[in-house]
């Protein structure tokens, strides 16, 4: 098994872009692939994305993190109220499943969403969907549930000049035209689903080389 890590940014229902990027990464197939969350919503084929990922994990080592959009879907399942999720792109996800409500999704897909992790860390990197509070060490943020919302939704760290983090944080959630590269900070949401807003790329970063491989959106 290679020591290389490959993190992949927010997919948001862009299955064709994901497949094309995955094929570009064939040469790195013995790496560990960390998906940063937000597989669903907004784009046209959330079901196709999860179908692909369920198969992809059989051929390459994959870690699936939870994004705020997966959390909204899970919250909808538990509360039996879809309103907030539907307002944030859940309607396109239901359309991709030809479903009228979240409870109609396939059981293996629901298990996929529920089994996603809040974060993944190695000696040198901390992978998380949105980010980590910039005012304290990472270890402090993982000690309790208090900062879990920040892992899914936070953005305050992006404008920080210095952080007390013990390792480099790799995150998505906040789209930018180009990857964010700052001290102890790598952002890889390049807005695959937001081509009309001037983004429109799905990004992977190969670590520790910090080599970026991108796929222009094929879905939007």
PyMOL commands that set and color helices and strands:
alter all, ss='L'
color gray80, all
select helices_A, chain A and resi 15-24+26-28+46-56+68-79+83-97+102-104+107-114+138-141+145-153+156-159+195-197
alter helices_A, ss='H'
color red, helices_A
select strands_A, chain A and resi 5-8+32-35+61-64+119-121+125-128+168-171+180-182+185-187+201-207+211-216
alter strands_A, ss='S'
color yellow, strands_A
deselect
rebuild
show_as cartoon
